[in-house]
C-alpha cells in the first residue's frame, strides 16, 4: 500500500505543478469529493479518527475554494458561492460531529454540481483572450 500511496502523491504533485488555474480549481473539487467519499467509508467502518481527519481535510479544501473567490470580478455569483461554501463547511462539521452519512452525501452532491459547471467552462476559461480580460 505504501508504494501506491507514494505513486499517488507523486502523480498529484505532478498534476499540480503542470496545472493552469482552471485545472487547479478542478483538482480542489476532485480532492474534496475524494476526501468525503473516503470519510464516508471510514465512518461506516467505525474508524472515527480517520473519518475526522478526512472531513477536516475536506473542510480545508472547501475553505481554499472560498479563498479563491474574486468578488470584484465575480459579483453576485461569487457571493452566492461563498454562502454555499460556508454552508458546506458547516454541514461537513455537523456530519463529523453526528456521524451523519446523509450530510456527507448532501455536500458531495453540491460539490459535484459545481464541479460539473466548472468543468463545462474549461475551454472558455483557458482561452488567452478570456484570461487577459479576466486577469
C-alpha positions as CSV (number, residue, x, y, z in Angstrom):
1,X,0.0,0.0,0.0
2,X,2.9,2.4,0.7
3,X,4.1,2.1,-2.9
4,X,0.6,3.0,-4.2
5,X,0.4,6.0,-1.8
6,X,3.8,7.2,-2.9
7,X,2.8,6.9,-6.6
8,X,-0.4,8.9,-5.9
9,X,1.5,11.6,-4.1
10,X,3.9,12.0,-7.0
11,X,1.1,11.9,-9.5
12,X,-0.8,14.6,-7.6
13,X,2.3,16.8,-7.2
14,X,3.0,16.5,-11.0
15,X,-0.6,17.4,-11.7
16,X,-0.4,20.5,-9.5
17,X,2.9,21.6,-11.0
18,X,1.6,21.3,-14.5
19,X,-1.8,22.7,-13.9
20,X,-3.3,26.0,-15.1
21,X,-5.5,28.0,-12.7
22,X,-8.7,26.3,-14.1
23,X,-7.1,22.9,-13.6
24,X,-6.1,23.7,-10.0
25,X,-9.7,24.5,-9.1
26,X,-10.8,21.3,-10.8
27,X,-8.2,19.4,-8.6
28,X,-9.6,21.0,-5.5
29,X,-13.1,19.9,-6.3
30,X,-11.9,16.4,-7.0
31,X,-9.8,16.3,-3.8
32,X,-12.8,17.4,-1.7
33,X,-15.0,14.8,-3.3
34,X,-12.4,12.1,-2.7
35,X,-11.9,13.0,0.9
36,X,-15.7,13.0,1.5
37,X,-16.0,9.5,-0.1
38,X,-13.1,8.2,1.9
39,X,-14.6,9.8,5.1
40,X,-17.9,8.0,4.4
41,X,-16.1,4.7,4.2
42,X,-14.2,5.4,7.4
43,X,-17.4,6.3,9.1
44,X,-19.1,3.1,8.0
45,X,-16.0,1.2,9.2
46,X,-16.3,2.9,12.6
47,X,-12.9,4.4,12.2
48,X,-13.9,7.8,13.7
49,X,-10.4,9.2,14.0
50,X,-9.7,8.5,10.3
51,X,-13.2,9.9,9.4
52,X,-12.5,13.1,11.4
53,X,-9.1,13.7,9.6
54,X,-10.7,13.2,6.2
55,X,-13.6,15.5,6.9
56,X,-11.3,18.1,8.3
57,X,-9.3,18.0,5.1
58,X,-12.5,18.3,3.0
59,X,-13.4,21.4,5.1
60,X,-9.9,22.9,4.5
61,X,-10.3,22.3,0.7
62,X,-13.7,24.0,0.7
63,X,-12.2,26.9,2.6
64,X,-9.5,27.0,0.0
65,X,-12.1,27.2,-2.8
66,X,-13.7,30.0,-0.8
67,X,-10.4,31.9,-0.6
68,X,-10.1,31.9,-4.4
69,X,-13.4,33.7,-5.0
70,X,-12.9,37.1,-6.7
71,X,-15.8,39.3,-5.5
72,X,-14.7,42.2,-7.7
73,X,-14.9,40.2,-10.9
74,X,-17.4,37.5,-9.8
75,X,-20.0,39.8,-8.4
76,X,-23.2,38.1,-7.3
77,X,-22.0,34.7,-8.4
78,X,-19.0,34.9,-6.1
79,X,-21.3,36.0,-3.2
80,X,-23.6,33.1,-3.8
81,X,-20.7,30.6,-4.0
82,X,-19.3,32.0,-0.8
83,X,-22.6,31.4,1.0
84,X,-22.8,27.9,-0.5
85,X,-19.2,27.1,0.5
86,X,-19.9,28.3,4.0
87,X,-23.0,26.1,4.2
88,X,-20.9,23.1,3.0
89,X,-18.3,23.8,5.7
90,X,-20.9,23.9,8.4
91,X,-22.6,20.8,7.0
92,X,-19.4,18.8,6.9
93,X,-18.7,19.9,10.5
94,X,-22.1,18.6,11.5
95,X,-21.6,15.4,9.6
96,X,-18.4,14.8,11.5
97,X,-20.0,15.6,14.9
98,X,-23.0,13.4,14.3
99,X,-21.5,10.7,12.1
100,X,-24.2,11.6,9.5
101,X,-23.6,9.9,6.1
102,X,-26.6,11.8,4.6
103,X,-24.9,15.2,5.3
104,X,-21.7,13.9,3.6
105,X,-23.8,12.8,0.6
106,X,-25.5,16.2,0.5
107,X,-22.2,18.1,0.4
108,X,-20.8,15.7,-2.2
109,X,-23.8,16.3,-4.4
110,X,-23.4,20.1,-4.2
111,X,-19.7,19.8,-5.0
112,X,-20.4,17.6,-7.9
113,X,-22.9,20.1,-9.4
114,X,-20.5,23.0,-9.0
115,X,-17.6,20.9,-10.4
116,X,-19.6,19.9,-13.5
117,X,-20.3,23.6,-14.2
118,X,-16.7,24.4,-13.7
119,X,-15.5,21.6,-15.9
120,X,-18.0,22.8,-18.5
121,X,-16.3,26.2,-18.9
122,X,-12.8,24.9,-19.3
123,X,-12.3,25.9,-22.9
124,X,-13.7,29.4,-22.3
125,X,-11.7,29.9,-19.1
126,X,-8.4,28.8,-20.7
127,X,-8.5,30.8,-23.9
128,X,-5.8,33.6,-23.9
129,X,-8.3,36.4,-24.7
130,X,-10.5,35.4,-21.8
131,X,-7.5,35.1,-19.5
132,X,-6.5,38.6,-20.4
133,X,-10.0,40.0,-19.9
134,X,-10.3,38.3,-16.5
135,X,-6.7,38.8,-15.3
